[in-house]
Amino acid sequence: MFKTVIAGIGHYVPKNVFTNNDLTRYMDTSDEWIQERTGIKERRYADRTGETTTTMGVEAAKMAIEKAGISNNDIDFIIFATLSPDYYFPGCGVLLQRAMKMNEVGALDIRNQCSGFVYALSVADQFIKTGTYKNILLVCSEKHSFGLDFSTRGRNVSVIFGDGAAACVLQPTQEEGRGVLSTHLHSDGESAEILAMFNPGTHANHWLEQKVANFDDAEMGEMFMSHQMIDNAQNFPNMDGPTVFKKAVVKFPEVIMEALEKNGYKPSDLNLLIPHQANLRIAQFVQQKLQLKDEQVYNNIERFGNTTAASIPIALSEASELGKIKKGDLVCMAAFGSGFTWGSALMRW
Ligand code: UT7
């Protein structure tokens, strides 16, 4: 059986820097509040003229493919994770396949929000281990800036998110002591509405609330998205932040320990932990709970905010560029977010 290695990794963030003070032009917030509660100083927002989730993913993918020393034609499967796709459907996987003029290979879209990278890596790992594919392109990209409520009403959500993308090429290896050791995925749908974007959607909650028993012709055309839903801000993400926070600080350490124990390791054996960059305070809590040293944890949320599916691979790509990960290092990646879904992956780099 093969093991999965990251043969090339790259990331792309938009040039446009948006500081906490820039946000005060739109909503009642402050640099002090945002830094104290989240650790975020600035984030990147996509160029409004044409930069999309897919185009950012393409830029990251080009870097990953170049670093792996292969060409677009060598890619035999695409996995694309995002919660902010260019279209409701089809997903970004096929848009990337078209933009990069790739062969007619499979393109799978992953909808696991903050856990997108860990879920995607786990799926890719199964294909690689069994010898099904030899060069999987895994892309994570988010363009949040187009879909946030920038009024004071949405400030608890909007200040934490940023745009960006990362990609990696996954290959099989039989080299001793390298590759993905295990992945661990979890969910708890009881909390689905705690962090969610409800519209557009097929759930009809809006209509049930209006007590509409029989939909007439006009309503038929408005069920998916109506003017009233927009007036009520139902097209923006909703989050009960404190509830997410409380659950995250329990599930992060739990799922990291699950990965370590499965492979006979303890926290002190880790060379690097890359937690999903949701909130610096969550990452610090996890670090403290596992008694990890500063050099064992990599965070970059101060500069990029929370880029959801892209946050772990952007951090991984940066850490690798900075020489903070060497061949053979024990690296753990862990995520928790909307769904709730959470998971971890442990690998020897
Ligand atoms: O990656 C996806 C998963 N998401 C997460 O992991 C997020 C987890 N949660 C969090 O990171 C935190 O809950 C937030 C950073 C989102 C919010 O921080 P908090 O300390 O939990 O604040 P809160 O929502 O309890 O709000 C406290 C106060 C409220 O005012 P009152 O009612 O006490 O007067 C809010 O209205 O802070 C107010 N507030 C703000 N004030 C200034 C909320 N957002 C802001 C803001 N600026 N941006």
Boltz pocket constraint, residues with backbone or C-beta under 6 A from the ligand:
constraints:
  - pocket:
      binder: B
      contacts: [[A, 28], [A, 29], [A, 30], [A, 33], [A, 34], [A, 37], [A, 38], [A, 114], [A, 155], [A, 156], [A, 157], [A, 159], [A, 160], [A, 195], [A, 240], [A, 241], [A, 242], [A, 243], [A, 244], [A, 245], [A, 248], [A, 277], [A, 278], [A, 279], [A, 282], [A, 306], [A, 308], [A, 336], [A, 337], [A, 338]]
      max_distance: 6.0
